Amino acid sequence: MSLRPAVPGDAADLAGLWTDVLRRTGPEDQVIDMEAVLARLSESTDERIVVAEYDGEFAGAVHLQATTMSALNLEPVVRALSPHVLPRFQRHGIGSALMDAGVTWAEELGIGHVATAAVAGSRDANRFMARIGLGPYAVLRVATTHAVRSRLGAQRRPARSSAGGRQLTQVLAARRSLRRSRAGAES
């Protein structure tokens, strides 16, 4: 097994590996997206993609980014995004090697934290991350803009006037009083 920086010729393999985390489009467009990402990374000193090969075959990859914990928390961190290993190469130490590449780069940069993101539904990936010491920090939730807008609209309640609020309070008090009087009559 060996690790190396991604090259433009890896775009199709990376698109196939990361199809579940890429933009929801056809395979051709996902390859074009990966080509654009690789072109951008060739100019970057803060990001890289590390590719794992097993017996000369593409086996997995991880996207590494030196950044901050969040836009508000400026603690430096190396994010190891989407560490994926092809199913036929799992349980060969490739995932550990990819994460080790992230830790090594963080140490080289003097960064004291490593973070990752795994697909929420991937039990194996999340268990692996927990085994190597990565705990939950935040939950990233995603929905379409339309879905959030429709749910926000459904949660809005029409504003009541203060007179309407007093009227409701009086109705509820009358109901409670009626229940008490019925309960007393039955005893």
Secondary structure as UniProt FT lines:
FT   STRAND          2..5
FT   HELIX           8..10
FT   HELIX           11..17
FT   TURN            18..21
FT   HELIX           27..42
FT   STRAND          47..54
FT   TURN            55..56
FT   STRAND          57..68
FT   STRAND          76..85
FT   HELIX           87..89
FT   TURN            90..91
FT   HELIX           94..109
FT   STRAND          114..117
FT   TURN            120..121
FT   HELIX           123..131
FT   TURN            132..133
FT   HELIX           145..155
FT   HELIX           162..186
//
